[in-house]
Amino acid sequence: MNEQQGVGAKGQEDRRIRMVERTMRMYGNEPHALIETLHTIQESYGYIDTDLMRFVSEKLGVPLSKVYGVATFYHFFTLKPQGEHTCVVCTGTACYITGAKNIIDEIGKQYDIKPGETTSDNKLSLLTARCLGACGLAPAVVFDGVVAGKQNPESVNETIRRWFEK
């Protein structure tokens, strides 16, 4: 593990990696523990970097390509540290045809980021999800884990603007 993951605190690093190892042990250190292990890493570290993927690959005997494939397939997992706030725009069919692209474009223009990126001040991460399962609320956006429906570029910008004012 690298120093950044430890956030300069060896005790915290040890606790987080012990949690990951405990998850793998609970599933017998077998390949079928992959998703649960990745969930534990995401919860413990906030993201899954290459070093952690290699660690899981070696411990569970799963090819690194498979670990990477699973980590990039599910929108819950992120490969980079997230910003202080997250904005997840649903890009499922219902959300897309009711304005998700306009929302994404406006956020990109206002904050100079693309989906999957974080602002240079680490205040905002813009993410997309294939489908949130909230089609009746299209277009749906998740602000720091809270789903908001019937969004438009203006309403999303208003929420994000409040984050930057704090």
Sequence and secondary structure as in RCSB ss.txt:
>XXXX:A:sequence
MNEQQGVGAKGQEDRRIRMVERTMRMYGNEPHALIETLHTIQESYGYIDTDLMRFVSEKLGVPLSKVYGVATFYH
FFTLKPQGEHTCVVCTGTACYITGAKNIIDEIGKQYDIKPGETTSDNKLSLLTARCLGACGLAPAVVFDGVVAGK
QNPESVNETIRRWFEK
>XXXX:A:secstr
  HHHHTT HHHHHHHHHHHHHHHHHTTT GGGHHHHHHHHHHHHSS  HHHHHHHHHHHT  HHHHHHHHHHST
T  SS   SEEEEEE SHHHIIIIIHHHHHHHHHHH   TTEE TTSSEEEEEES  S GGG S EEETTEEE S
  HHHHHHHHHHHHH 
